[in-house]
Amino acid sequence: MMEPMNFRRGNEQIDAALQNPDIAARVAAIRAGNRENDRTYKMQLAMIRDAANLTQTELAQNMDSTQGVVSKLERSENMLLQTLLRYLNAAGADDVRIVVSMKGQEIEVDLDNVRDDLTKTNKMEAV
């Protein structure tokens, strides 16, 4: 006869792991780093808008949106690249690129080309 399996809920497993001081310290450090990264990301979007001498309302008008949407984007922890591109273009950016560093090599992604590719794909899917 098989022995019954002992199942533990995920939160119970996490709680048990956090009883280990080394794990708890590492989790706390990761969480603090994530909060700092989120704060920096949010500040950078607002800084870009400020550098363009735009209010949230003015940027919203450039995006054909509302001030509330711009505020939400600036506080957001996650957004689609297409939304980020719209935000940056509305702030006046005309050459938007993301640079990724992998194993000492920099890879550049031109978001304007990504948007153009998405537009072409969407048009082809509509046919």
C-alpha positions as CSV (number, residue, x, y, z in Angstrom):
1,M,0.0,0.0,0.0
2,M,1.3,3.5,-0.9
3,E,2.0,5.9,1.9
4,P,-0.2,9.1,1.8
5,M,1.6,12.1,0.4
6,N,2.0,15.1,2.6
7,F,0.9,18.1,0.8
8,R,1.8,21.6,2.0
9,R,0.3,24.8,0.6
10,G,2.7,27.1,-1.1
11,N,2.4,29.8,1.5
12,E,3.2,27.2,4.2
13,Q,6.4,26.2,2.3
14,I,7.4,29.9,1.9
15,D,6.7,30.5,5.6
16,A,8.8,27.5,6.5
17,A,11.7,28.6,4.3
18,L,11.6,32.1,5.8
19,Q,12.3,30.7,9.2
20,N,15.9,30.2,8.0
21,P,17.7,33.5,8.7
22,D,19.9,33.2,5.7
23,I,16.9,32.8,3.3
24,A,14.9,35.5,5.1
25,A,17.8,38.0,4.8
26,R,18.2,37.2,1.1
27,V,14.5,37.5,0.4
28,A,14.5,40.9,2.3
29,A,17.4,42.1,0.2
30,I,15.8,41.1,-3.0
31,R,12.5,42.8,-2.0
32,A,14.4,46.0,-1.1
33,G,16.2,45.9,-4.5
34,N,12.9,45.4,-6.3
35,R,11.3,48.4,-4.5
36,E,14.3,50.5,-5.4
37,N,14.2,49.4,-9.0
38,D,10.4,50.2,-9.2
39,R,11.0,53.6,-7.6
40,T,13.8,54.4,-10.0
41,Y,11.8,53.2,-13.0
42,K,8.8,55.3,-12.0
43,M,11.1,58.4,-11.4
44,Q,12.7,58.0,-14.8
45,L,9.4,58.2,-16.6
46,A,8.4,61.3,-14.8
47,M,11.9,62.7,-15.3
48,I,11.6,62.1,-19.1
49,R,8.3,64.0,-19.1
50,D,9.8,66.8,-16.9
51,A,12.8,67.0,-19.3
52,A,10.4,67.6,-22.1
53,N,8.8,70.4,-20.1
54,L,5.4,68.7,-20.2
55,T,2.8,68.3,-17.5
56,Q,0.9,65.0,-17.3
57,T,-2.0,66.7,-18.9
58,E,0.1,67.9,-21.9
59,L,1.7,64.5,-22.3
60,A,-1.8,62.9,-22.2
61,Q,-3.0,65.2,-25.0
62,N,0.0,64.1,-27.1
63,M,-1.0,60.5,-26.5
64,D,-4.7,61.1,-27.2
65,S,-5.3,60.0,-23.6
66,T,-6.1,61.4,-20.2
67,Q,-3.9,62.8,-17.4
68,G,-5.1,59.9,-15.2
69,V,-3.7,57.3,-17.7
70,V,-0.3,59.1,-17.7
71,S,-0.3,59.2,-13.9
72,K,-1.1,55.5,-13.8
73,L,1.7,54.7,-16.3
74,E,4.2,56.7,-14.3
75,R,3.2,54.6,-11.2
76,S,3.0,51.3,-13.1
77,E,5.3,48.5,-12.2
78,N,4.8,46.9,-15.6
79,M,3.8,48.0,-19.1
80,L,3.9,46.8,-22.6
81,L,6.8,48.0,-24.8
82,Q,4.2,49.4,-27.2
83,T,2.7,51.5,-24.4
84,L,6.2,52.7,-23.3
85,L,7.0,53.7,-26.9
86,R,3.8,55.7,-27.1
87,Y,4.6,57.4,-23.8
88,L,8.2,58.2,-24.9
89,N,7.1,59.4,-28.4
90,A,4.4,61.7,-26.8
91,A,7.2,63.2,-24.6
92,G,9.2,64.0,-27.8
93,A,11.5,61.0,-28.1
94,D,12.1,60.2,-31.8
95,D,14.8,57.5,-31.5
96,V,13.8,55.0,-28.9
97,R,16.1,52.1,-28.2
98,I,16.7,49.5,-25.4
99,V,20.2,48.3,-24.8
100,V,20.6,44.9,-23.2
101,S,24.0,43.7,-21.9
102,M,24.6,40.0,-22.1
103,K,27.9,38.4,-21.3
104,G,29.8,41.6,-22.0
105,Q,28.1,42.2,-25.3
106,E,25.5,45.0,-25.9
107,I,22.5,44.3,-28.0
108,E,20.4,47.2,-29.1
109,V,16.7,46.9,-29.9
110,D,15.2,49.8,-31.9
111,L,11.7,50.1,-30.6
112,D,10.6,52.2,-33.5
113,N,11.3,49.2,-35.8
114,V,9.5,46.9,-33.4
115,R,6.4,49.2,-33.6
116,D,6.6,49.2,-37.4
117,D,6.8,45.4,-37.4
118,L,3.8,45.1,-35.1
119,T,1.8,47.5,-37.3
120,K,2.6,45.4,-40.4
121,T,1.7,42.2,-38.6
122,N,-1.6,43.6,-37.3
123,K,-2.5,44.8,-40.8
124,M,-1.7,41.4,-42.3
125,E,-3.8,39.7,-39.7
126,A,-6.7,41.9,-40.5
127,V,-6.7,40.9,-44.1
